[in-house]
Amino acid sequence: MKILLLGKTGQVGFELHRTLSPLGPITAPGREELDLTNEQAVNNYLAQTRPELIVNAAAWTAVDAAENQQAEAQRLNAGLPKQLAEYAKANNARLVHYSSDYVYPGTGTTPWRETSPTGPLSVYGQTKLEGDEAIQQSGADHLIFRTSWVYSARGNNFMKTMLRLAESKTELNIVADQIGAPTPARLIAQVTALAIDGKLQAGLYHLAPTGETSWQGFAKEIFRLAGKNTKANPIPTSDYPTPATRPLNSRMDVNKLQQALNIQLPDWQSQLALTLGEYLEN
């Protein structure tokens, strides 16, 4: 199976590159080889490489910057997925794509299901939703995994920021009223490999660890596991204004994926311990 992986330098792309390699030869162009913002360049590359499986880990992930750079976010989060889906449909290929909890309105306390009404609060969330809908409407064989609060042992993310700040700070103020499940990129890659190998039925699935916490709770567990004495003080979202509005409720129901693959997803705490351990070893 000829695999095309896009976004190989990102947190998820890096993990996918090493996890999917047993499934077939992977072509993973970097930015210097393929400009994903250029629609014609992407069409030419697809025609040249003729992939049977496209794994799209490329995205515009700068949530706040998307508010002012809407065209760029639109291209990577909506235009590119649509283009890839059209290729997949025309060439009997399969497309795997990653989406976000930001497509939901962030209200209430009930975990979102795949059938829950969407209602993005930001340009980032809106463009991610448009990408999902373009894939679903294309008729292509696809898997869309919506995930939340992605981090890993590499790249820029909340875990590494907290560890860096803990080197010089005795206490930090951390948002405590946004609730979700921190998801390591490694888990996303492992489940993706399982889904591809197990011929998971096409559709939309939520992919996150079980359990829930706030950003403050996440920080406290990072400090505890890393042996840091830094105190994490709870503050409301209103005390930490950002250009893009964040959802307060990012809880996601993962039962559909668990039942489809006959697996039990791990809890977020054990996944943090694994990811932190990997980071501290390097």
N, C-alpha and C positions, 0 to 999 in steps of 0.2 A: 504494500500500500504506500503510494507516494504521498508524503505529508508535507504541506506547506505551513510553517509556523510564522506568524506575524507578531512583532512585538517582543522579540527574543531578549532584549536588554532590560525589560521591565521585571518587576518582582515575580509576577505570574509566569511570564514568558521564559525566564531563566529556569524556573522549576519544571515547566513543561518540557523544555529542551532535553533535560536529562531523564525525565520520567517517561516520555513517549518514545525514546530512541529504540526500545526493544520491539516496537510495533511496526517499524519500517523506516526506510531512508527519509531523513528530514532535511528539507531545504528551509533555511531560516535566514533570510536576507536582512542585513543591517540597514541603517538609514542611508549609508553611502551607496548601497547597492539598489535600493528601492525607495523612492520617495512616495510614501503612502498618501500624501496630500495631493499628489498628481494622479488624477483619474486615468488618464491615458497611459501613464507609466505602469499603473497597476494592471490595466487590461492587457498591455503588452507582456508583462511578466507572467500573468496567468496563462496566456496563450503559449508562451515559451515553455513553461514548466509543467503544465497540464496536471495539477495535483488532483488526487482522488479524495483527499481529506484536507480541509483548510481549518486550522486552529487559529482563531483570531484573538490574540491577547493584546493587540494594539488598541490604544484608546487615548483620548484626551482626559487626563485624570486630575488636572489642576482645577479643582472645583471653583475656587474664588476667581481665578484668572478667566475662567469661561464666561463670567458675567460681562467682561469687556472684550473678550476675543471669541465672539459667538461663531463667526464663520469658521474659524479653525476647529473649534469644538464640534460644530455641526458636521464638518467633513469627516473627522476621524470617528466620531461616535454614531453618526447616522448615515452619511453618504457612503463611507467605506463598507460597513456591514451590508448595506443594500446592494452595492456592487458585487461583493463576494457572494451574496445569496443568489444573485442573478446568474453568475457564473456556475455556481453549484447546481442550480436548477437546470441550466442548459446542458451541463456536462455530466449529469448523474453523479456528482460529487457530494460529499457530506460537509457541512459547515458546523463547527463548534465555536460558540461566541460567549462572551462573559458580560454580564449586566450588573445592575446595582440596586441596592435597597433604596437609593435616592429616587427611584421611579414612583415610590409610594408617597402619600401625603404626610406621613409621620404623625398622624393623630392617634389617640386612644392608647391602649396598652395590649391589645390582642395581637398575637403574631400574624403577620401578613401571609396569606396563602397565594398560590400562583393565580388564583381566580379573583383575588381582591381587586377592587377598583384602584386604578393608578391616579396620581395627582402630584406630579413633580413640583418642588418648591424652588427650583433653581434651573439655570440654563443647562448646567451639567446633567441634572436629572431628566430634563426635557429631551435633550439630545440622545441620552442613553435609551429613553423610552422609544423615541423615533427609530432608532436602530433596531430595537427588538421588534417593533411592529413591521418594519420593512422586511425583516427576515421571515416573520410569521406569514406575511401576505405574499411572499415570493413563490410559495409552493415548493421550496427547496427542502431537501432532507437536512434537518438541523437539530442541534441541541443548544439551548440557551441556558446558561447557569447564572442565576442572580445570586450575588454574594454580598458580603458586608464587611467593612472595617478591615481591609486587607493589610497584612504586614508580613515581613519575612526577616531572615537573618541578613539580608542584603538590601541595598536601595535605601530610599528615604521613607521612614514610616514612624508611627507613634511610639512603638517600642524603643527604637533606637534614639529617638528624640528624648524620651524620658530618661534613658540611661545616660545620655550625654549631659542633660540638665542636672541629674542627680550627682554628678561629679563636683558641681560647684554650688548647688542649692540645698538648703536644709529643709525648705518647704516650698510647695508649688500649689497654685490654685488651678484645679482641674474641673471641667464641666461634669456635673453629676446628674443632669436630667435628660440626657440623651442615652437611650438604652438599646443595646444590640449585642451581637456576638462577634468578637474579634476573630478573623479568619486568616490562618496562615496560608501563604501562597503554595506551600508544599502540599497541604491537604487538598487544595483546589486541583493541583496537578495529579495527585494520586487518584482522586475520584474521577477526573477526566479520563485517565488511562483505563480505569475500571469500566467506565461507561462506554468507551470506544471498543474495548476488547469484548465486552459483554453485549454489544449491539443494543445498547439502551434505546428504547423507543423514542422517536423524534418528539420534541416538545420543549416546554419551559419547565425548569426545575430550580428550586432554591437549594443553595449549597453553602452551608455554614456549620460550625460546630453547634452542639447543643448547649443549653443554658443561656444566661443573659447577664449583662453587667453594664455599668456606665463607664464613661471614659475615666472617671475618677477611680472606679473599682478596678479597671484594667491597670491603671497606673499603680495602685496599691499592690496588686499582685506582682507586677513587674519588679517593684522595689523589694518586695518580700523575697521573691525567688532569687534576686540578684544580691541579696544581703545589703541593701542600701537602707540608710536610716532617714531618708528624705520623707517628709510628711506630705500627703496629698490632701489638700483642703477642698471640700466640695463647694462649687459655685454654680449658679444657674446659667443657662445659655445666654440669658439677657445681659450677664456681666462680661461676656466675651463676644462682642459683636464682630461679624464677618460679612464680607460683601455678598456671599451666597448664604441663603437660609438653609440650616441643617434640619433634617427630620428629628423629632424627639423620640419617635418610636421606630426603631429599625429592627425590631424582632421579626424573625422569619421562621415560618413553619416548614420544617424539612421532611415531613412524613412522606410526601409523594416520592422524593428521591430515595429515601430509606427503603420504602416498600418496593420500588421498581428495581433496585439493585440488590435487595435482600441484605442490607447492611445496617449497622448501627453506627451513626456518626459519633465521633468522640466529643467530649465536653471541651469547652474553650480553655479551661485551666490546664488540662493535661497537654493540650496543643501549645499553649504558651510556654510551658516548661520545656518541651521538646525544642521549640524554635529558639528560645533564649539559650538553651544549652548548646545548640548548634552555633549560635552567634558568639558565645563566650569561648568556644573551642578554637575559633579562627583567629 
